[in-house]
Amino acid sequence: VRSRLRDIVGASTNWRDHVQAMQERKALHTLLAKRQEDLPPRRMKDSYLEVILPLGSQPEIREKYLNVHNSVRFGRILEDLDSLGVLICYTHTKQEMQPRSPLSIVTALVDKINLCKKIIYPDCDIKFTGNVSWVGRTSMEVKMHMLQLHDGDYSPVLDATFVMVARDPENKRPAFVNPLVPETPEEEEIFKQGELNKLKRIDFSTASLLKMAPTAEERNIVHDIFLNTLDTRQEGARGGELKTYEGKKTVSFRSRKLPPNSVWMEDAKLKGLQICHPQERNIFNRIFGGFLMRKAFELGWATACSYGGSRPFIVSVDDIMFQRPVEVGSLLLLSGQVCYTEKNYIQVRVHSEVYDADTREHQTTNIFHFTFISENEVPRVVPKTYG
């Protein structure tokens, strides 16, 4: 998959040649469509791809995918899904007469990955399938499925929905992509779902706390959590925090106590740092999105592991927004935070930012959300501040 991507884009295999390869891509500007209507419509089956990861039949590639628990590293699967999603989009937008694509197709977000298997075996072949399921003017939704071979049959492991965007050869401005024409009632339904997903994302982005006040229901939930942590005992409120006013005792906001079997949210964090070497670059000589996902997932897993005290299993990946590209040579700072727990479930948010040593500025590149299930019931995580 990755070598096919390099051929389509004309990417260099050597880091020292990358500047020249990017210069050569500039000439492809003339091949871009001026409007979407000029591009031939495509069907869902036109972009359908099937790829085998031969873990069973080629044991020599197994090592790269193996974790210490003798199952497959999920971070590697994220990398493969990312590469495959891009290739599916290039298949959708392929023009017969052009060996090289003028489009730069990059991952905008991972809408959802749901797993139906707890363990992925390291010695059985894996099959990935996928196709473009919805198209806007410059963006494409891709649905992918992963199956694993057991007793001669492929059984489902996960479903993934990615959104990719097309940009010009220099990856600077949006570019038009071929429209998608559903052919059957089932395809109509899939396409309609893609449209709904898009509208949901727009609603979600406008409902940010930076733009909108919390709802009444949200305010009540937060206030209940707050009241549960107030220390109403007199001896608990030291240093004059429990004041006497006209003979009545009043509780101060500052006297807080941790409920039983709980952990303060601020104590449920882990941090990591990556130096972004040329080896981790994608075909456009930025850091490969799959690498960022793998590193964030591994930190998220470690955060859940150290919080729950037992091995966590990934259940779902949600809402990974790629807000800006990461340049080769950047310092990538990752911070994992347990932000919600319920019974055996642990929700981890990983924030990723780049630090520019020249300007001394920090900029957010991604926010990741991972849901894990732990082998044992975990303590409740409790926020200390309203924020």
RODO-2510 file (C-alpha; in nm, 4 decimals, decimal comma):
residues 387
     n   res          X          Y          Z
     1     v     0,0000     0,0000     0,0000
     2     r     0,2730     0,2457     0,0962
     3     s     0,4877     0,1859    -0,2107
     4     r     0,1782     0,2315    -0,4325
     5     l     0,1146     0,5635    -0,2593
     6     r     0,4719     0,6728    -0,3283
     7     d     0,4282     0,5896    -0,6988
     8     i     0,0987     0,7815    -0,7230
     9     v     0,2476     1,0941    -0,5657
    10     g     0,6013     1,0578    -0,7023
    11     a     0,7475     1,0828    -0,3532
    12     s     1,1187     1,0380    -0,2894
    13     t     1,2427     0,7345    -0,1015
    14     n     1,5461     0,9307     0,0225
    15     w     1,5078     1,2226     0,2603
    16     r     1,7845     1,4181     0,0846
    17     d     1,5855     1,4120    -0,2437
    18     h     1,2587     1,5261    -0,0916
    19     v     1,2970     1,8963    -0,1766
    20     q     1,3460     1,8143    -0,5439
    21     a     1,0510     1,5702    -0,5410
    22     m     0,8277     1,8422    -0,3949
    23     q     0,9480     2,0897    -0,6605
    24     e     0,8530     1,8419    -0,9322
    25     r     0,5025     1,8146    -0,7833
    26     k     0,4441     2,1876    -0,8341
    27     a     0,4199     2,1277    -1,2094
    28     l     0,1088     1,9105    -1,1527
    29     h    -0,0991     2,2228    -1,0701
    30     t    -0,2156     2,2378    -1,4328
    31     l    -0,3879     1,8981    -1,3934
    32     l    -0,6258     2,0160    -1,1178
    33     a    -0,9968     2,0476    -1,2030
    34     k    -1,1292     2,4055    -1,2053
    35     r    -1,4695     2,2842    -1,0812
    36     q    -1,6121     1,9592    -0,9484
    37     e    -1,8518     1,9267    -1,2432
    38     d    -1,5532     1,8727    -1,4768
    39     l    -1,4629     1,5472    -1,3008
    40     p    -1,6286     1,2142    -1,3964
    41     p    -1,8606     1,0753    -1,1244
    42     r    -1,7537     0,7511    -0,9560
    43     r    -1,9335     0,4563    -0,7954
    44     m    -1,8606     0,3097    -0,4525
    45     k    -1,7236    -0,0090    -0,6076
    46     d    -1,4716     0,1926    -0,8147
    47     s    -1,2715     0,2682    -0,4999
    48     y    -1,3192    -0,0714    -0,3294
    49     l    -0,9888    -0,2230    -0,2179
    50     e    -0,8951    -0,5453    -0,0419
    51     v    -0,5544    -0,5820     0,1209
    52     i    -0,4042    -0,8778     0,3051
    53     l    -0,1640    -0,8410     0,5965
    54     p    -0,0005    -1,1879     0,5899
    55     l     0,0830    -1,2347     0,9593
    56     g     0,0029    -1,6052     0,9365
    57     s     0,1661    -1,6916     0,6057
    58     q     0,4721    -1,4612     0,6405
    59     p     0,6031    -1,4941     0,9976
    60     e     0,8990    -1,2605     0,9238
    61     i     0,6697    -0,9528     0,9327
    62     r     0,5114    -1,0617     1,2614
    63     e     0,7749    -0,9064     1,4898
    64     k     0,6818    -0,5503     1,3888
    65     y     0,3186    -0,6139     1,4906
    66     l     0,3775    -0,8049     1,8125
    67     n     0,3237    -0,6760     2,1678
    68     v     0,4450    -0,8290     2,4931
    69     h     0,1054    -0,9943     2,5552
    70     n     0,1497    -1,1934     2,2331
    71     s    -0,1252    -1,0112     2,0464
    72     v    -0,1154    -0,7484     1,7696
    73     r    -0,0131    -0,3894     1,8506
    74     f    -0,3199    -0,1771     1,7846
    75     g    -0,1003     0,1258     1,7119
    76     r     0,0343    -0,0548     1,4031
    77     i    -0,3244    -0,1208     1,2874
    78     l    -0,3965     0,2546     1,3149
    79     e    -0,0961     0,3227     1,0891
    80     d    -0,2188     0,0699     0,8327
    81     l    -0,5764     0,2031     0,8339
    82     d    -0,4436     0,5546     0,7761
    83     s    -0,2344     0,4483     0,4740
    84     l    -0,5155     0,2380     0,3297
    85     g    -0,7688     0,5211     0,3681
    86     v    -0,5462     0,7517     0,1637
    87     l    -0,4946     0,4873    -0,1079
    88     i    -0,8729     0,4265    -0,1314
    89     c    -0,9222     0,8018    -0,1917
    90     y    -0,6514     0,8060    -0,4604
    91     t    -0,8300     0,5104    -0,6248
    92     h    -1,1569     0,7114    -0,6225
    93     t    -0,9902     1,0178    -0,7804
    94     k    -0,7622     0,8346    -1,0292
    95     q    -0,7557     0,9779    -1,3828
    96     e    -0,6762     0,7165    -1,6470
    97     m    -0,4253     0,9192    -1,8461
    98     q    -0,2291     1,0530    -1,5479
    99     p     0,0279     0,8220    -1,3882
   100     r     0,0768     1,0774    -1,1081
   101     s    -0,1996     1,2395    -0,9082
   102     p    -0,2012     1,6196    -0,8724
   103     l    -0,3925     1,5814    -0,5444
   104     s    -0,2418     1,5780    -0,1976
   105     i    -0,4825     1,3614     0,0044
   106     v    -0,4449     1,3852     0,3819
   107     t    -0,6379     1,2588     0,6855
   108     a    -0,8683     1,5237     0,8321
   109     l    -1,0181     1,3142     1,1084
   110     v    -1,0936     0,9685     1,2360
   111     d    -1,4676     0,9749     1,2919
   112     k    -1,4950     0,6386     1,4643
   113     i    -1,3250     0,3025     1,5065
   114     n    -1,5283     0,0348     1,6840
   115     l    -1,3776    -0,2998     1,7818
   116     c    -1,5805    -0,6154     1,8208
   117     k    -1,2826    -0,8354     1,9194
   118     k    -1,0781    -0,7900     2,2350
   119     i    -0,7657    -0,9607     2,1011
   120     i    -0,6090    -0,9533     1,7530
   121     y    -0,3984    -1,2668     1,7005
   122     p    -0,0397    -1,2247     1,5771
   123     d    -0,0221    -1,5480     1,3753
   124     c    -0,3364    -1,5302     1,1555
   125     d    -0,3725    -1,3360     0,8299
   126     i    -0,5644    -1,0074     0,8440
   127     k    -0,7788    -0,8699     0,5623
   128     f    -0,8617    -0,5002     0,5243
   129     t    -1,1436    -0,3899     0,2928
   130     g    -1,2761    -0,0422     0,2256
   131     n    -1,4219     0,2123    -0,0139
   132     v    -1,5266     0,5759    -0,0360
   133     s    -1,8723     0,6031     0,1250
   134     w    -1,9507     0,9763     0,0918
   135     v    -1,8049     1,2709    -0,1012
   136     g    -1,8364     1,6465    -0,0508
   137     r    -1,6664     1,8961    -0,2806
   138     t    -1,3119     1,8546    -0,1483
   139     s    -1,3538     1,5864     0,1190
   140     m    -1,4240     1,2119     0,1196
   141     e    -1,5488     0,9753     0,3882
   142     v    -1,3925     0,6271     0,3809
   143     k    -1,5377     0,3178     0,5490
   144     m    -1,2930     0,0363     0,6244
   145     h    -1,3334    -0,3083     0,7807
   146     m    -1,0744    -0,5385     0,9272
   147     l    -1,1220    -0,9160     0,9437
   148     q    -0,9006    -1,1971     1,0694
   149     l    -0,8683    -1,5521     0,9416
   150     h    -0,9795    -1,8266     1,1839
   151     d    -1,0407    -2,1887     1,0790
   152     g    -1,0559    -2,0932     0,7119
   153     d    -1,3045    -1,8046     0,7623
   154     y    -1,2541    -1,4299     0,7960
   155     s    -1,4373    -1,2919     1,1009
   156     p    -1,4878    -0,9162     1,1701
   157     v    -1,2488    -0,7376     1,4095
   158     l    -1,3224    -0,3668     1,3602
   159     d    -1,5018    -0,1026     1,1523
   160     a    -1,3465     0,2372     1,0887
   161     t    -1,4688     0,5654     0,9397
   162     f    -1,2080     0,8204     0,8280
   163     v    -1,2515     1,1583     0,6602
   164     m    -0,9866     1,2620     0,4080
   165     v    -0,9396     1,5976     0,2378
   166     a    -0,7927     1,6691    -0,1056
   167     r    -0,5528     1,9578    -0,1514
   168     d    -0,3382     2,0960    -0,4336
   169     p     0,0032     1,9427    -0,5217
   170     e     0,1794     2,1607    -0,2625
   171     n    -0,0774     2,0764     0,0069
   172     k    -0,1751     2,4427     0,0433
   173     r    -0,5318     2,4844    -0,0848
   174     p    -0,8398     2,2601    -0,1127
   175     a    -0,8892     2,0757    -0,4440
   176     f    -1,2013     1,9259    -0,6024
   177     v    -1,2646     1,5513    -0,6028
   178     n    -1,4848     1,3280    -0,8212
   179     p    -1,8495     1,3203    -0,7142
   180     l    -1,9918     0,9894    -0,5860
   181     v    -2,3045     0,8293    -0,7306
   182     p    -2,4807     0,5663    -0,5129
   183     e    -2,6285     0,2825    -0,7244
   184     t    -2,8409     0,0681    -0,4890
   185     p    -3,0813     0,1465    -0,1995
   186     e    -2,8130     0,0142     0,0382
   187     e    -2,5545     0,2542    -0,1078
   188     e    -2,8089     0,5404    -0,0853
   189     e    -2,8386     0,4615     0,2860
   190     i    -2,4572     0,4610     0,3353
   191     f    -2,4288     0,7918     0,1468
   192     k    -2,7098     0,9465     0,3537
   193     q    -2,5310     0,8351     0,6731
   194     g    -2,2135     1,0090     0,5482
   195     e    -2,4121     1,3312     0,5019
   196     l    -2,5558     1,2988     0,8557
   197     n    -2,2051     1,2391     0,9956
   198     k    -2,0905     1,5618     0,8314
   199     l    -2,3809     1,7628     0,9792
   200     k    -2,3160     1,6078     1,3213
   201     r    -1,9515     1,7204     1,3046
   202     i    -2,0582     2,0759     1,2155
   203     d    -2,3023     2,0814     1,5120
   204     f    -2,0358     1,9401     1,7405
   205     s    -1,7801     2,2047     1,6421
   206     t    -2,0292     2,4886     1,7083
   207     a    -2,1211     2,3421     2,0499
   208     s    -1,7689     2,3938     2,1853
   209     l    -1,7534     2,5397     2,5384
   210     l    -1,5412     2,8204     2,3947
   211     k    -1,8454     2,9323     2,1923
   212     m    -2,1465     2,8143     2,3888
   213     a    -2,2568     2,7847     2,7529
   214     p    -2,3171     2,4344     2,8949
   215     t    -2,6761     2,3065     2,8815
   216     a    -2,8936     2,2905     3,1963
   217     e    -2,8387     1,9138     3,2115
   218     e    -2,4600     1,9544     3,1833
   219     r    -2,4592     2,2227     3,4543
   220     n    -2,6487     1,9921     3,6919
   221     i    -2,4093     1,7007     3,6316
   222     v    -2,1057     1,9218     3,6986
   223     h    -2,2655     2,0760     4,0072
   224     d    -2,3546     1,7339     4,1516
   225     i    -1,9948     1,6192     4,1099
   226     f    -1,8823     1,9382     4,2836
   227     l    -2,1252     1,8950     4,5766
   228     n    -2,0097     1,5341     4,6228
   229     t    -1,6552     1,6571     4,6844
   230     l    -1,7357     1,9362     4,9312
   231     d    -1,5982     1,8748     5,2789
   232     t    -1,8850     1,9595     5,5125
   233     r    -1,7138     1,8381     5,8311
   234     q    -1,5888     2,1156     6,0560
   235     e    -1,2520     1,9586     6,1269
   236     g    -1,1974     1,8980     5,7545
   237     a    -1,2156     2,2678     5,6795
   238     r    -0,9013     2,3900     5,8471
   239     g    -0,7418     2,7324     5,8399
   240     g    -1,0629     2,9229     5,9019
   241     e    -1,2254     2,7911     5,5867
   242     l    -1,5371     2,6932     5,7775
   243     k    -1,6604     3,0354     5,8837
   244     t    -1,9205     3,1138     6,1454
   245     y    -2,1715     3,3725     6,0299
   246     e    -2,4426     3,4840     6,2743
   247     g    -2,3849     3,1624     6,4642
   248     k    -2,4374     2,9422     6,1483
   249     k    -2,1596     2,7345     5,9943
   250     t    -2,0915     2,7908     5,6234
   251     v    -1,8819     2,5639     5,4056
   252     s    -1,6040     2,7189     5,1990
   253     f    -1,5621     2,6373     4,8288
   254     r    -1,1986     2,5546     4,8928
   255     s    -1,2499     2,2700     5,1400
   256     r    -1,2790     1,9639     4,9174
   257     k    -1,2494     1,5954     4,9886
   258     l    -1,1999     1,2987     4,7609
   259     p    -1,4948     1,0557     4,7712
   260     p    -1,4057     0,6912     4,8540
   261     n    -1,2516     0,4759     4,5765
   262     s    -1,1789     0,7826     4,3636
   263     v    -0,8808     0,9623     4,2117
   264     w    -0,8491     1,3354     4,1444
   265     m    -0,8380     1,3981     3,7715
   266     e    -0,5168     1,5961     3,8022
   267     d    -0,3455     1,2823     3,9404
   268     a    -0,4469     1,0683     3,6398
   269     k    -0,2055     1,2065     3,3796
   270     l     0,0924     1,0826     3,1800
   271     k     0,3148     1,2807     2,9462
   272     g     0,5402     1,1859     2,6564
   273     l     0,7747     1,3468     2,4072
   274     q     0,8699     1,2462     2,0529
   275     i     1,1390     1,3917     1,8316
   276     c     0,9975     1,3760     1,4777
   277     h     1,2710     1,2166     1,2666
   278     p     1,2698     1,1984     0,8829
   279     q     1,2002     0,8233     0,9037
   280     e     0,8453     0,9001     1,0246
   281     r     0,7543     1,1239     0,7298
   282     n     0,4660     1,0630     0,4907
   283     i     0,4682     1,0975     0,1116
   284     f     0,4350     1,4771     0,1485
   285     n     0,7337     1,5010     0,3833
   286     r     0,5271     1,5885     0,6858
   287     i     0,5020     1,3505     0,9817
   288     f     0,2804     1,0517     0,8953
   289     g    -0,0648     1,0772     1,0601
   290     g    -0,0587     0,7060     1,1411
   291     f     0,2634     0,7530     1,3399
   292     l     0,0970     1,0321     1,5434
   293     m    -0,2030     0,8045     1,6064
   294     r     0,0186     0,5146     1,7119
   295     k     0,2186     0,7290     1,9557
   296     a    -0,0975     0,8867     2,1012
   297     f    -0,2636     0,5454     2,1339
   298     e     0,0401     0,3987     2,3122
   299     l     0,0446     0,6874     2,5604
   300     g    -0,3347     0,6542     2,6044
   301     w    -0,2948     0,2817     2,6695
   302     a    -0,0160     0,3464     2,9232
   303     t    -0,2338     0,6107     3,0953
   304     a    -0,5248     0,3628     3,1231
   305     c    -0,2873     0,0850     3,2343
   306     s    -0,1279     0,2870     3,5140
   307     y    -0,4681     0,4212     3,6236
   308     g    -0,6552     0,0900     3,6330
   309     g    -0,3624    -0,1213     3,7512
   310     s    -0,4368    -0,3979     3,5002
   311     r    -0,4192    -0,4561     3,1255
   312     p    -0,6638    -0,2339     2,9345
   313     f    -0,8161    -0,3339     2,5978
   314     i    -0,9145    -0,0789     2,3343
   315     v    -1,2904    -0,0681     2,2658
   316     s    -1,3338     0,2457     2,0582
   317     v    -1,1430     0,5351     1,9013
   318     d    -1,3380     0,8524     1,8426
   319     d    -1,3050     1,2040     1,7085
   320     i    -0,9377     1,2310     1,6195
   321     m    -0,9093     1,5786     1,4708
   322     f    -0,5987     1,6609     1,2663
   323     q    -0,5824     2,0348     1,3232
   324     r    -0,2451     2,1066     1,1646
   325     p     0,0380     1,9119     1,0008
   326     v     0,3493     1,8197     1,2005
   327     e     0,6796     1,9120     1,0364
   328     v     0,9827     1,6817     1,0368
   329     g     1,2168     1,7925     1,3161
   330     s     0,9377     1,9095     1,5476
   331     l     0,9269     1,8266     1,9162
   332     l     0,5948     1,6527     1,9715
   333     l     0,4537     1,6800     2,3248
   334     l     0,1799     1,4340     2,4179
   335     s    -0,0282     1,4411     2,7342
   336     g    -0,2703     1,1652     2,8315
   337     q    -0,5521     1,2328     3,0775
   338     v    -0,8152     0,9978     3,2204
   339     c    -1,1269     1,2116     3,1820
   340     y    -1,4107     0,9715     3,2639
   341     t    -1,4576     0,6261     3,4169
   342     e    -1,7526     0,3905     3,4645
   343     k    -1,7228     0,0373     3,6095
   344     n    -1,4445    -0,1232     3,3981
   345     y    -1,4365     0,1508     3,1346
   346     i    -1,1705     0,4220     3,1115
   347     q    -1,2005     0,7187     2,8769
   348     v    -0,8631     0,8762     2,7926
   349     r    -0,8049     1,2047     2,6120
   350     v    -0,4618     1,2584     2,4567
   351     h    -0,3624     1,6112     2,3614
   352     s    -0,0784     1,6494     2,1150
   353     e     0,1091     1,9706     2,0451
   354     v     0,4257     2,0729     1,8662
   355     y     0,6902     2,2922     2,0212
   356     d     0,8891     2,5134     1,7874
   357     a     1,2323     2,5704     1,9442
   358     d     1,2943     2,8809     1,7274
   359     t     0,9732     3,0695     1,8096
   360     r     0,9210     2,8955     2,1480
   361     e     0,5544     2,8524     2,0595
   362     h     0,3261     2,5583     2,1375
   363     q     0,0533     2,4679     1,8888
   364     t    -0,2125     2,1977     1,9199
   365     t    -0,1966     1,9439     1,6367
   366     n    -0,4434     1,6763     1,7501
   367     i    -0,6884     1,5719     2,0173
   368     f    -0,7459     1,1967     2,0538
   369     h    -1,0224     1,0102     2,2393
   370     f    -0,9759     0,6437     2,3344
   371     t    -1,2159     0,4163     2,5243
   372     f    -1,0566     0,1228     2,7080
   373     i    -1,2010    -0,1625     2,9097
   374     s    -0,9939    -0,2829     3,2039
   375     e    -0,9779    -0,6371     3,3414
   376     n    -1,0908    -0,5118     3,6844
   377     e    -1,3284    -0,2404     3,8004
   378     v    -1,1440     0,0934     3,8219
   379     p    -1,1674     0,3847     4,0698
   380     r    -1,3847     0,6828     3,9746
   381     v    -1,2019     0,9806     3,8320
   382     v    -1,3166     1,3081     3,9892
   383     p    -1,2470     1,6599     3,8567
   384     k    -1,1227     1,9057     4,1181
   385     t    -1,1908     2,2320     3,9354
   386     y    -1,4949     2,3435     3,7413
   387     g    -1,2791     2,3608     3,4257
***
